Amino acid sequence: MAGGRTAMQRVLLLVAVAGWVGVGWGMRREDAMQRDELTIRAFGSGGEDRFEAMKEKVYVHMQELDRAKSTVTAREAKTSMRGAGLAAAMESMKRLRKKFVTDRRDFSKGGPTKHSKPQTGHADRLPGPEWSFVPEYIGSLRPGGGGIRWMGNCFNDTSSEVNMDPQHEAKVTISMHSPVAIFCEDAYFIATPFRYDLVDFIIHGKYEIKWGKMEGEELDDMTTNGVRIFRLSQSVAMTIVDTWETLQLFLGALTGGPGVPRGVAERNLKFLNKYANYEMKPVQSLASVDPSLMRSGDMIGVVRLDGLDPLIMWGTGSHLGHTAVLMRGSNGSLFVCESQSKGNYWPKDAIQRTEWSQWLEWAREADYNVVWMPLREDVRVKFNATSAMREFEQLEVGLPGAVREEGTDGSGEQGLRYGFYNLIFGWIDTPRNNFPYPLTPELLMVIFALADPIFRAIPSAPSIWNEAMEKRLGLQEGNYSTTEVRMWVGDMLNSSSVDDLLSSSFTTET
């Protein structure tokens, strides 16, 4: 009987360990630490020593498993991706899903380590899964510039450095020690504007990532800005899940018909409440407002619960996702003047004016939430409606290359994509103080550069970074990649730092 009880205990222990392994990978730091503390208590007297003994046995068995050890190599995101476009992006997503979700986990060399006590000072977390895939910037590694050290989600003692041989072959080394829990995981996004890698680690030790040969602009960027290290808040597998949860804010609203599905709208309302601490309340329908009360200079504010407007609201701290101005024509007709993007819910592109009743019909179909904000009388007396309309008409017909398309409502499409030129610089006017956690200038620069080949393969896709920078540099628009634009800025300022790129001193009008 005693032997049977012992065997049963071993079976239960094996099941428990398997459960901890399955659930532990991908846990947040605090959850993994709490789980291990509960396990130690469950062992009773001498729990921590017995826990460490169990951990050592588990590690030995893990190392004995017949699992292939693969060398992590950096994947390049260069100009060859331009021809592949979205197909390359989808294929990359499939490879990531296979590597980190479908395939059996790859174990590298390592061994058991003593349980580490919690440490304070870890970064804040986002309140939900939405946008939790955005990694946190740790630091940059430059050849010959020494390494950096930080506390990971799993490993309290983490350090890294990059070395480059005379042939400009670079290699990133990461060392990890003192895990906070028996089964936890650290995942990182390691990148430059030219290439990137996603890696995850579950066992302490020293890891090497062959970064490849540097030359030309890539070599200049490596020596000046280095390899950027970003920490994911969870495992790569859970990061993919968080990405999917984030996509739910957009799917169905930016595709298909002009309306916003109810489920998507409700998700975005919850997002605004959690992330922006803003609760939208029902207001009187704008259709019940007498248009004769509306005058030139009055503002129209719009919120469409499609993922994009709530993102703008969270990022900028605004309670609006889009704005327009009301103007009266010479015959008294009321127009809405704005910069728009033609898509599934709006039929016109660029700077435009639309007669009020037509605009209201499109707004209803698009599930706009609209607010009318009249000018204060003391401000209205300073507003020169005649001069404002004259300026708009000059934009309408006087710009080189502008296209005027007359519609049945008498409005026109001007062809000036003002909104895309100014979106990012209307939001960012300081080097580092306009970003919601965990977004940073370093991540913004890398993402724009890596995504550039994909977007350039889509003729209709706007470039909120390249075209804005090209205009400010006086370059011919649409002919330069993100990395080429960045190098132009570096030559102009005699510096390639991200702070220079995003500083307010550089965002002057041209």
C-alpha positions as CSV (number, residue, x, y, z in Angstrom):
1,M,0.0,0.0,0.0
2,A,2.8,2.4,0.9
3,G,4.5,1.7,-2.4
4,G,1.3,2.4,-4.2
5,R,0.9,5.7,-2.4
6,T,4.4,6.7,-3.2
7,A,3.9,5.9,-6.9
8,M,0.7,7.9,-6.9
9,Q,2.5,10.8,-5.3
10,R,5.1,10.7,-8.0
11,V,2.5,10.6,-10.7
12,L,0.7,13.6,-9.1
13,L,4.0,15.4,-8.8
14,L,4.8,14.7,-12.5
15,V,1.4,16.0,-13.5
16,A,1.9,19.1,-11.3
17,V,5.3,19.8,-12.8
18,A,3.9,19.4,-16.3
19,G,1.2,21.9,-15.4
20,W,3.7,24.4,-14.1
21,V,5.8,24.0,-17.2
22,G,2.9,24.5,-19.6
23,V,1.4,27.5,-17.7
24,G,4.7,29.0,-16.6
25,W,6.2,29.9,-20.0
26,G,4.7,33.2,-21.1
27,M,3.7,34.3,-17.6
28,R,4.2,37.8,-16.5
29,R,7.0,38.3,-14.0
30,E,4.8,38.9,-11.0
31,D,2.5,35.9,-11.7
32,A,5.5,33.5,-12.1
33,M,7.0,34.7,-8.8
34,Q,3.8,34.4,-6.9
35,R,3.2,30.9,-8.3
36,D,6.7,29.7,-7.1
37,E,6.1,31.1,-3.7
38,L,2.9,29.2,-3.4
39,T,4.7,26.0,-4.6
40,I,7.3,26.4,-1.8
41,R,4.6,26.8,0.8
42,A,2.9,23.6,-0.5
43,F,6.1,21.7,0.2
44,G,5.8,22.5,3.9
45,S,8.8,22.4,6.2
46,G,12.1,22.8,4.2
47,G,10.0,23.8,1.2
48,E,12.6,25.9,-0.6
49,D,15.3,23.3,-0.4
50,R,13.0,20.6,-1.6
51,F,11.7,22.9,-4.3
52,E,15.3,23.5,-5.5
53,A,15.9,19.8,-5.6
54,M,12.8,19.3,-7.7
55,K,13.9,22.1,-10.0
56,E,17.3,20.5,-10.5
57,K,15.8,17.2,-11.5
58,V,13.4,18.9,-13.9
59,Y,16.3,20.7,-15.6
60,V,18.2,17.5,-16.0
61,H,15.3,15.8,-17.6
62,M,14.7,18.8,-19.8
63,Q,18.3,18.7,-21.0
64,E,18.0,14.9,-21.8
65,L,15.0,15.5,-24.0
66,D,15.6,14.8,-27.7
67,R,15.1,18.4,-28.9
68,A,17.0,20.1,-31.7
69,K,19.2,23.0,-30.8
70,S,19.0,25.7,-33.4
71,T,21.3,28.7,-34.0
72,V,19.4,32.0,-33.9
73,T,20.2,34.0,-37.0
74,A,19.1,37.5,-37.8
75,R,16.5,37.9,-40.5
76,E,17.1,40.7,-42.9
77,A,14.4,43.2,-43.9
78,K,16.0,44.9,-46.8
79,T,14.9,46.2,-50.2
80,S,14.2,42.8,-51.5
81,M,11.0,42.8,-49.5
82,R,9.6,45.6,-51.6
83,G,8.6,43.3,-54.4
84,A,7.0,40.8,-52.0
85,G,5.0,43.3,-50.1
86,L,2.2,41.9,-48.0
87,A,3.0,38.4,-49.0
88,A,6.4,38.6,-47.3
89,A,4.8,40.1,-44.2
90,M,2.2,37.2,-44.0
91,E,4.9,34.6,-44.6
92,S,7.0,36.2,-41.8
93,M,4.0,36.0,-39.5
94,K,3.6,32.3,-40.3
95,R,7.3,31.6,-39.6
96,L,7.0,33.4,-36.2
97,R,3.9,31.4,-35.3
98,K,5.5,28.1,-36.3
99,K,8.7,28.9,-34.4
100,F,7.2,30.1,-31.2
101,V,3.7,28.6,-31.0
102,T,3.6,25.4,-33.1
103,D,7.0,23.9,-32.9
104,R,8.4,22.1,-29.8
105,R,10.4,24.5,-27.6
106,D,14.2,24.7,-28.3
107,F,16.4,24.5,-25.2
108,S,19.9,25.9,-25.0
109,K,22.6,25.2,-22.6
110,G,21.9,26.0,-19.0
111,G,21.3,24.6,-15.6
112,P,19.5,25.0,-12.3
113,T,19.9,28.2,-10.3
114,K,18.8,29.2,-6.9
115,H,15.4,30.8,-6.5
116,S,15.8,34.6,-6.5
117,K,13.8,36.9,-4.3
118,P,11.6,39.6,-5.9
119,Q,13.3,42.9,-6.9
120,T,11.6,46.3,-7.2
121,G,11.7,48.9,-9.8
122,H,10.3,46.9,-12.7
123,A,8.5,48.8,-15.5
124,D,4.8,49.5,-15.4
125,R,2.4,47.3,-17.4
126,L,-0.4,48.2,-19.8
127,P,-3.8,47.6,-18.3
128,G,-4.8,44.9,-20.9
129,P,-3.7,42.7,-23.8
130,E,-4.3,45.5,-26.4
131,W,-0.9,46.9,-27.5
132,S,0.9,44.8,-24.9
133,F,2.9,43.4,-27.8
134,V,4.8,46.7,-28.1
135,P,8.2,46.1,-26.6
136,E,10.0,48.2,-24.0
137,Y,13.3,49.9,-25.0
138,I,16.2,48.6,-22.9
139,G,19.2,50.2,-24.6
140,S,21.5,50.2,-27.6
141,L,24.7,48.2,-28.1
142,R,27.6,49.8,-30.1
143,P,30.7,47.9,-31.2
144,G,33.5,48.9,-28.7
145,G,31.1,50.9,-26.6
146,G,30.8,48.4,-23.8
147,G,27.7,46.4,-22.8
148,I,24.5,47.2,-20.9
149,R,23.0,45.4,-17.9
150,W,19.3,45.3,-16.9
151,M,16.7,43.2,-15.0
152,G,14.5,41.0,-17.2
153,N,11.0,39.8,-16.7
154,C,12.5,36.3,-15.8
155,F,16.2,36.8,-15.2
156,N,17.2,39.4,-12.7
157,D,20.7,39.7,-14.0
158,T,20.8,40.2,-17.7
159,S,23.6,41.8,-19.8
160,S,24.5,42.1,-23.4
161,E,27.2,43.4,-25.8
162,V,27.9,43.5,-29.5
163,N,31.2,42.8,-31.1
164,M,32.4,43.3,-34.7
165,D,35.4,41.7,-36.3
166,P,37.7,43.4,-38.9
167,Q,35.4,42.1,-41.7
168,H,32.5,43.9,-40.1
169,E,30.8,40.7,-39.1
170,A,28.7,41.5,-36.0
171,K,27.7,39.2,-33.1
172,V,25.3,40.0,-30.2
173,T,26.0,38.2,-26.9
174,I,23.3,38.0,-24.2
175,S,24.0,36.5,-20.7
176,M,21.1,35.7,-18.3
177,H,21.3,34.6,-14.6
178,S,19.1,34.5,-11.4
179,P,15.7,33.6,-12.7
180,V,12.7,34.8,-10.5
181,A,10.8,31.5,-11.0
182,I,11.4,27.9,-11.9
183,F,9.7,28.2,-15.2
184,C,9.6,31.6,-16.7
185,E,10.7,33.2,-20.0
186,D,12.3,36.4,-21.3
187,A,11.6,37.4,-24.9
188,Y,13.4,40.2,-26.9
189,F,13.0,42.2,-30.1
190,I,16.5,43.0,-31.3
191,A,16.7,45.3,-34.2
192,T,18.3,48.0,-36.4
193,P,16.6,49.9,-39.2
194,F,17.9,47.2,-41.6
195,R,17.3,43.8,-39.8
196,Y,15.7,42.3,-36.7
197,D,15.2,39.2,-34.7
198,L,12.7,37.8,-32.1
199,V,14.3,35.6,-29.5
200,D,13.1,34.0,-26.3
201,F,15.1,32.4,-23.5
202,I,13.9,30.0,-20.7
203,I,17.2,28.8,-19.2
204,H,20.1,30.8,-17.9
205,G,23.4,31.0,-19.7
206,K,25.2,32.8,-22.4
207,Y,23.7,33.1,-25.9
208,E,25.2,34.3,-29.2
209,I,23.2,35.8,-32.1
210,K,25.1,36.1,-35.4
211,W,24.0,39.4,-36.7
212,G,25.8,39.3,-40.0
213,K,28.1,41.5,-42.1
214,M,27.7,45.2,-42.0
215,E,28.4,47.6,-44.9
216,G,27.4,51.0,-46.3
217,E,24.6,52.7,-44.5
218,E,24.0,49.7,-42.3
219,L,27.6,49.9,-41.0
220,D,27.2,53.6,-40.4
221,D,24.0,53.1,-38.4
222,M,25.6,50.3,-36.4
223,T,28.6,52.4,-35.3
224,T,26.5,55.4,-34.6
225,N,23.3,54.1,-33.1
226,G,24.0,50.4,-32.5
227,V,21.7,47.4,-32.1
228,R,18.6,48.3,-30.2
229,I,17.4,45.9,-27.5
230,F,13.6,45.8,-26.7
231,R,12.0,43.6,-24.1
232,L,8.7,42.0,-24.7
233,S,6.3,42.0,-21.7
234,Q,5.5,38.3,-22.2
235,S,6.7,35.4,-24.2
236,V,6.7,35.5,-28.0
237,A,3.7,33.1,-28.1
238,M,1.7,35.4,-25.8
239,T,2.9,38.4,-27.7
240,I,1.3,37.0,-30.8
241,V,-1.9,36.5,-28.8
242,D,-1.8,40.1,-27.7
243,T,-1.3,41.2,-31.3
244,W,-4.4,39.3,-32.2
245,E,-6.4,40.9,-29.4
246,T,-5.2,44.3,-30.6
247,L,-6.3,43.6,-34.2
248,Q,-9.8,43.0,-32.8
249,L,-10.1,46.8,-32.3
250,F,-9.7,47.3,-36.1
251,L,-11.1,44.2,-37.9
252,G,-14.5,44.8,-39.3
253,A,-14.3,48.6,-38.9
254,L,-11.5,49.4,-41.4
255,T,-12.6,46.6,-43.8
256,G,-15.9,45.6,-45.3
257,G,-18.9,48.1,-45.2
258,P,-18.8,51.7,-44.0
259,G,-20.3,51.0,-40.5
260,V,-18.6,49.8,-37.3
261,P,-19.7,46.5,-36.0
262,R,-21.2,46.7,-32.5
263,G,-18.7,44.3,-31.0
264,V,-15.8,46.3,-32.4
265,A,-17.3,49.6,-31.1
266,E,-17.8,48.0,-27.6
267,R,-14.2,46.8,-27.6
268,N,-13.0,50.3,-28.4
269,L,-15.1,51.9,-25.7
270,K,-13.6,49.5,-23.1
271,F,-10.1,50.3,-24.5
272,L,-10.6,54.1,-24.1
273,N,-11.9,53.5,-20.6
274,K,-8.9,51.3,-19.6
275,Y,-6.1,53.1,-21.5
276,A,-7.1,56.7,-21.8
277,N,-9.3,56.9,-18.7
278,Y,-12.0,58.3,-20.8
279,E,-15.7,57.3,-20.8
280,M,-17.7,58.3,-23.8
281,K,-21.3,59.3,-22.9
282,P,-24.3,59.5,-25.3
283,V,-25.0,63.0,-26.6
284,Q,-27.8,64.6,-28.6
285,S,-27.9,63.6,-32.2
286,L,-26.3,66.2,-34.5
287,A,-29.2,65.7,-36.9
288,S,-31.5,67.5,-34.5
289,V,-29.4,70.6,-34.6
290,D,-30.6,73.4,-36.8
291,P,-27.9,73.9,-39.5
292,S,-28.8,77.6,-39.7
293,L,-27.1,78.0,-36.3
294,M,-23.8,76.8,-37.7
295,R,-21.4,79.4,-38.9
296,S,-18.0,79.7,-40.5
297,G,-15.1,78.8,-38.2
298,D,-17.1,76.4,-36.0
299,M,-15.4,73.1,-35.3
300,I,-16.6,69.6,-35.9
301,G,-15.1,66.9,-33.8
302,V,-15.3,63.2,-34.7
303,V,-14.7,59.9,-33.0
304,R,-15.1,56.7,-35.0
305,L,-14.7,53.6,-32.8
306,D,-12.7,51.8,-35.4
307,G,-9.4,51.2,-33.5
308,L,-7.6,54.1,-35.3
309,D,-9.4,57.0,-33.6
310,P,-9.1,55.5,-30.1
311,L,-5.4,54.9,-30.8
312,I,-5.0,58.6,-31.7
313,M,-6.9,59.6,-28.6
314,W,-4.7,57.4,-26.3
315,G,-1.5,58.5,-28.0
316,T,-2.1,62.2,-28.1
317,G,-4.3,62.6,-24.9
318,S,-7.1,64.0,-27.0
319,H,-10.8,63.2,-26.7
320,L,-11.2,63.4,-30.5
321,G,-9.8,61.3,-33.4
322,H,-10.6,63.7,-36.3
323,T,-11.4,67.4,-36.7
324,A,-13.0,69.5,-39.4
325,V,-14.1,73.1,-39.8
326,L,-17.4,74.5,-41.0
327,M,-17.4,77.1,-43.7
328,R,-20.2,79.0,-45.5
329,G,-19.9,79.4,-49.2
330,S,-20.7,82.7,-51.1
331,N,-24.3,81.6,-51.6
332,G,-24.7,80.7,-47.9
333,S,-24.3,76.9,-48.4
334,L,-22.7,75.1,-45.4
335,F,-19.6,73.0,-46.1
336,V,-17.4,70.7,-44.0
337,C,-13.7,71.4,-44.8
338,E,-11.3,68.7,-43.8
339,S,-8.4,66.4,-44.8
340,Q,-9.6,62.8,-45.3
341,S,-8.5,59.4,-46.5
342,K,-10.5,57.5,-49.1
343,G,-11.4,54.1,-47.8
344,N,-14.1,51.6,-46.9
345,Y,-16.1,54.2,-45.0
346,W,-15.3,57.5,-46.8
347,P,-15.5,58.1,-50.6
348,K,-13.1,61.1,-51.0
349,D,-9.4,61.6,-50.5
350,A,-7.2,64.4,-49.4
351,I,-8.2,68.0,-48.5
352,Q,-11.8,68.5,-49.4
353,R,-15.1,70.3,-48.8
354,T,-18.4,68.5,-48.6
355,E,-21.9,70.0,-48.5
356,W,-23.4,69.6,-45.0
357,S,-26.3,67.3,-45.8
358,Q,-24.1,65.0,-47.9
359,W,-21.4,65.0,-45.2
360,L,-24.0,64.1,-42.5
361,E,-25.2,61.2,-44.6
362,W,-21.7,59.8,-45.0
363,A,-21.0,60.4,-41.3
364,R,-24.1,58.3,-40.3
365,E,-23.1,55.5,-42.7
366,A,-19.6,55.5,-41.2
367,D,-20.9,55.4,-37.6
368,Y,-19.3,58.7,-36.7
369,N,-19.7,60.1,-33.3
370,V,-19.9,63.9,-34.0
371,V,-19.8,67.0,-31.8
372,W,-20.4,70.6,-33.0
373,M,-18.3,73.2,-31.2
374,P,-19.2,76.8,-32.1
375,L,-16.6,79.5,-31.8
376,R,-16.9,81.8,-28.7
377,E,-18.2,85.2,-29.8
378,D,-15.0,86.9,-28.7
379,V,-13.0,84.6,-30.9
380,R,-15.5,84.7,-33.8
381,V,-15.0,88.4,-34.3
382,K,-11.3,87.7,-35.0
383,F,-12.0,84.9,-37.5
384,N,-11.8,86.2,-41.1
385,A,-14.2,83.8,-43.0
386,T,-13.6,85.5,-46.4
387,S,-9.8,85.1,-46.1
388,A,-10.1,81.5,-44.8
389,M,-12.3,80.5,-47.8
390,R,-10.0,82.2,-50.2
391,E,-7.0,80.2,-48.8
392,F,-9.0,77.0,-49.1
393,E,-9.9,77.7,-52.7
394,Q,-6.2,78.3,-53.5
395,L,-5.4,74.9,-52.1
396,E,-8.2,73.5,-54.2
397,V,-7.0,74.7,-57.6
398,G,-3.6,76.4,-57.2
399,L,-1.2,73.6,-56.1
400,P,1.2,72.1,-58.7
401,G,-0.1,68.6,-59.6
402,A,-3.4,69.2,-57.8
403,V,-6.5,67.4,-59.2
404,R,-9.9,68.9,-59.1
405,E,-12.8,66.5,-59.5
406,E,-16.2,68.1,-59.5
407,G,-19.0,66.1,-58.0
408,T,-22.8,66.5,-58.0
409,D,-22.5,68.3,-54.6
410,G,-20.1,70.9,-56.1
411,S,-17.2,69.8,-53.9
412,G,-13.7,68.9,-55.1
413,E,-10.8,66.6,-54.3
414,Q,-7.6,68.5,-54.1
415,G,-4.9,65.8,-54.1
416,L,-2.9,67.4,-51.2
417,R,-2.5,64.7,-48.5
418,Y,-2.1,67.2,-45.7
419,G,-3.1,64.9,-43.0
420,F,-0.4,62.3,-43.7
421,Y,2.3,64.9,-44.0
422,N,1.4,66.3,-40.5
423,L,-0.1,63.5,-38.6
424,I,3.1,62.4,-36.8
425,F,4.5,65.9,-36.4
426,G,1.2,67.2,-35.2
427,W,1.5,64.7,-32.4
428,I,5.2,64.7,-31.7
429,D,6.8,68.1,-30.9
430,T,9.4,67.0,-28.3
431,P,12.1,64.3,-28.7
432,R,10.7,62.0,-25.9
433,N,7.8,63.4,-24.0
434,N,4.9,62.7,-26.4
435,F,4.9,58.9,-26.2
436,P,2.6,56.7,-24.2
437,Y,4.4,53.8,-22.5
438,P,6.1,51.8,-23.8
439,L,6.6,53.6,-27.2
440,T,9.9,55.3,-27.6
441,P,11.7,57.2,-30.5
442,E,14.1,54.3,-30.9
443,L,11.2,51.8,-31.5
444,L,9.4,54.3,-33.8
445,M,12.5,54.7,-36.0
446,V,13.1,50.9,-36.2
447,I,9.4,50.1,-37.0
448,F,9.1,52.8,-39.7
449,A,12.3,51.5,-41.4
450,L,11.4,47.8,-41.2
451,A,7.8,48.4,-42.4
452,D,8.8,50.8,-45.2
453,P,9.5,48.0,-47.8
454,I,6.0,46.5,-47.1
455,F,4.2,49.8,-47.4
456,R,6.1,51.0,-50.5
457,A,4.9,47.8,-52.2
458,I,1.3,49.0,-51.8
459,P,0.7,52.0,-54.2
460,S,-2.2,53.4,-52.2
461,A,-0.5,53.1,-48.7
462,P,0.4,56.5,-47.2
463,S,3.8,57.1,-45.6
464,I,3.4,59.3,-42.5
465,W,7.1,59.3,-41.9
466,N,8.9,59.4,-45.3
467,E,6.8,62.0,-47.1
468,A,6.8,64.3,-44.1
469,M,10.6,64.1,-43.8
470,E,11.1,64.4,-47.5
471,K,9.0,67.6,-47.6
472,R,11.0,69.1,-44.7
473,L,14.3,68.1,-46.4
474,G,13.2,69.5,-49.8
475,L,13.6,66.1,-51.5
476,Q,11.5,64.8,-54.3
477,E,8.6,63.1,-52.6
478,G,8.1,59.3,-52.8
479,N,11.6,58.4,-54.1
480,Y,13.4,57.6,-50.9
481,S,13.3,54.7,-48.4
482,T,13.1,55.4,-44.6
483,T,16.8,54.6,-44.1
484,E,17.8,56.9,-47.0
485,V,15.7,59.7,-45.5
486,R,17.3,59.1,-42.1
487,M,20.8,59.3,-43.6
488,W,19.8,62.6,-45.3
489,V,18.9,64.0,-41.9
490,G,22.1,62.7,-40.4
491,D,24.1,64.5,-43.1
492,M,22.1,67.6,-42.7
493,L,22.5,67.8,-38.9
494,N,25.9,66.1,-38.8
495,S,24.2,63.7,-36.4
496,S,22.1,60.6,-36.8
497,S,20.5,60.5,-33.3
498,V,16.8,59.8,-32.9
499,D,16.5,62.9,-30.7
500,D,17.7,65.1,-33.6
501,L,15.2,63.4,-36.0
502,L,12.2,64.1,-33.7
503,S,13.3,67.3,-32.0
504,S,11.0,70.3,-32.3
505,S,13.8,72.4,-33.8
506,F,13.6,70.2,-36.9
507,T,9.8,70.3,-37.3
508,T,9.7,73.7,-38.9
509,E,7.4,74.6,-41.7
510,T,8.7,74.6,-45.3
